[in-house]
């Protein structure tokens, strides 16, 4: 597949109402803001979208709402990951029917398959559904690392189009970049490493911080991709405090708290996620205030 996954793809939060339902109006408003801010893609129902607490029907309902709202003006990379290969394949097929441009599937968590099991998992999905598949490696969440040799083997599959790499290991990233076939995209899965990864040859990011600062983050990535590294570095350091604050507690708790402080969503989570501790909320609010995103500490 040709390289088409580049730029900033927002790992979108899923807004809920106070009674726990998906807030479709707030979701559509978030998508509109993201598009007006210039992001290249939207990623619904990933980790940041709390997909692990959704039923399959809710999950696909969110994807369908996003696809409809985007209406072809940006890429939609639907999160479908899980640790049950059969169910992931069902979600992938439904995402394709809905009109998603691609699917994002995390390495299976909890059951911790060996590398051979991960290869079999991803090939089963890629064989079953003809839609670009982006691998997602995040050992901090899954407790298993999708190794570079495994990634490069999977990269030869015609339906596997790239990887969201969030191992935090730039050596591992470089092995993938050095050995990947033409057309296989590498996207940063960690905001604070995005500039470094693009400088090494990556194509962009699946971003959490672009929930709050979509225009700034997408501008930073575009500057980096066009070689304007001084300008990209300036934006990177301006946003770094917020990038770090987004992970002061489990993602997406801080991102949703920030958007609530900014008046864009209600601050509602599904258990087992809960609101931020007061001391961490104050730190997050301070970063938002520095960037002019809120008037004062919440």
N, C-alpha and C positions, 0 to 999 in steps of 0.2 A: 504493500500500500504506500502511496506517496505521503510525504510528510505534510500533514495538514493540521496537526495539533500543536499550536504555538500561541504564545501570548499569555494573557491572564484569564484563568478560568476560576470563577468564584465557587468555592465549596459552600453552597448556600445553606443558611440556617432554615429550619422549618418553623415558622411562627405558629403557635397554638393559641387557642382561646383560653379563657380562665377555666373552662370546664374540660379542657384537654383535647378538644377537636382541632383539626387542622384549620387555620385561619386563612382561607383562600383569598380574601380581600387583601390582607397584609402581605401574603405571598406574592400576589400579582404586583402590588406596589413595590415590593423589593426588587422583583425582576425588572420592572420598568426603570427604576433608579439605576440598577446595574447596567442596563443597556444604554441609557443616556450618558452614563459615566465612561463608556467606551471599552468595557471588558470584551474579550473575544469569545468567552464561553461561560455557561452556567452549569454547575454540577449539583443537581438536586439529589437528595437521599444518599449522601455519603455519611461519614462519621459526624460531620458538622451538622448534617440534617437530621440527626437522631433516628436514622432509618432502623436501627436495631430495636426500637420500641414500636414500630409500625407493623400493622398487618399487611399482607401482600396487597390487598385492595387499597388501603391507605397509601402505601408506597407508590403504587402505580398511578393513583389519583394525583399525587403531588407531581410525578413526572409528567403526566398528561397536562396538568395545569401549566407547568413551566413551558412545555413544548408549544402549547397553544399561545401563551403570552409572548414568548420569544418570536414566534411566527417567522422563523427563518432568518432573523436578523443577527443571530449569533449561533455558535455551536451549543448543543445540549448534550452533555456527557452524563448519562444517567447512572447513578450508583446502583449496583445490583449485587454487591458482594455479600458473601456469607460463607458458612462452613459446611453447607449441605449442597453438593454439586448439583443435584437434581433441582432443588428449588432455585438456585442461582440461574440455571438454564431456563427455567420457566419465566423468571423475571426478565432475563435477557430477551427472550422471544417476545414478551409483552412490550418491553421498551422499544424494540424494533417496530412492532406493529403501531405503536403510538406515534412514532416518528422521531425518536431520539437519533442524534447523529452518531453516537457511540455509547459504549458502556464502560463503566469503571468497576473492576472487581478486585477486592482485597484478597491477599493471601489468606487461606483458611485459618481461622483463629480457634483457640481452645483445643481442638483435636490434634493440632500441631503435626500435620503430615510430614514425612521426609520429603526431600527435594523431588524424588520420583513421584510422590503423591501430588505435590503441587503441579508438576508438569502434567500429570494425567488430569488433574482438576481443570486447569486452564485450557488444555487441548480439547477436553470434552465440551466445554462451553463454546470455544471458537469453532469447533466442528459442527456444533448443533445450530448455531445462529450466525447468519452471514451479516455481521455488523462489526465495525471496528471495536476491538477490545483493548482497553488500556489496563495493564496490570497495575496493582497498587501494593507496594512493599512498605510496611510500617511495623517493624519488629516491636516497637514499644507498645503497640496495641495487640499484636497477634502472638507475640512470644515465639515467632519463627521468622527467620530471615530468608528472603528469596535471593539466593546467591547469584553473583554475576554470571557464572557459567549456565545456571538455570535460565536466567533472563535471556541470555544470548541464544540458547537453544529454542526457547519459546518465540523469540523474535523472528525466527525463520518461518513461522506459520503465517500464511497470507492474511488472516483475519486479526492477527495480534499487531496492533499499530503503535504501541508505545508503553511507557511505564511512568507512573507517578512514584518517584523515589523519595522515601522518607526514612531511610535508615540512619541518616545523620553522618554517614561515613563517605567523605568525599573520595577516598581511595576506591571504594566500591563503585561510586558513581563514575569515576574515570575509567574503570575497567569496562563498564557498560558502554560509555561513550566511545572508547577506543575500538571496541569489538563489534558494535552494532551494525546491522546491514543498512543499506540506504533506505530511507523512508521510515525508519523506526524512531519515534519521538521520545525524548527524555524530558519529563516535566518535574520540576521541584515539588516535593510534598511538604516542604518546610519553608515558611516565608523568609526566615532570617538567613537561609542558605541560597535563596533564589539568585541573587546577584552573583555569588561565587559560582554557582552551577552554570548560569548562562555564560559567564566568562570562560568556562571550560568547554562549552559547546551545547548546553541544553537549550531547549526551545521555549521554555516558559515555566509556568507554575499553576498548580491547583491550590488556590490561596484561601486562607481563613481571613487574613487582615483586609482583603478586598471586600468583605462584607461591610466593613465600616468606612473604608477609604478606597472605593473602587477606582475613582479617577486617578488618584495619586499612585496606587499600586500598578495599575495598568500602564500609566505613563512611565514609571520606573522600569518596567519590563520592556516596553518599547524602546526606551533610550538605550538600555543594555543590549538589546538585540540589534540595534543599528550602530553599535560601537561607541555611543556617547557615554562612555563609562564614568567620566567625571560628573556629569549631570545625574546619571543613575545612582552613583555612590552618594551624592548629596541627598537624594530622595530616600535612599535606603537608610541612611543614618537618621533622617528625620522621622521615619516610621518605625525604627528599630524598637523603641520603647514600647510602642503599642503591640508590635509583633510579639514581644516577650510577655507583655501583660496578658495577651490572649491565652497564654498557657500557664498562668499563675495558678489556675485550677483546671480541672478536666475540661477540655474542649467538648461541646460548645458553650459551656456555662459563661465564660467571660464575654464571648462574642455576642451572645443573646443579651446579656446584661448591658453591654455597651450600646447595642441597637435600641434597647428599651430606654436607656438614658438619653439617647438621641431622638426619642419620640417616634421611632419607626415601627416598633412591634411592642406587644405586651410581653412582659418578662414571665413567660410560662414554659415550664419544662415538664417532661414526663419522667416519673420515677424509673430508675434510681437516681437521676440527676436532680439536684436541688439548688436553690439560689446560693450566690456567693457568700462567703464569710465576710462580715463587715470590714475587717481590716484589708482584705484583698479587694473588695469593692472600692474602697478609698484609693488604693493604688491604681486601679484601672481608671477610675474617674480622673485622677490626676493626669494620666497620660492623655485621656480624651481632651481634657482642658488645655493641655499644652498645644494640641493640634487644632484648637478652636472648634472642636466638634460638639462641645457642651459649654455652657456659660460658667459653670462652677462645679465644685464637688457635689456628687449626688448623695 
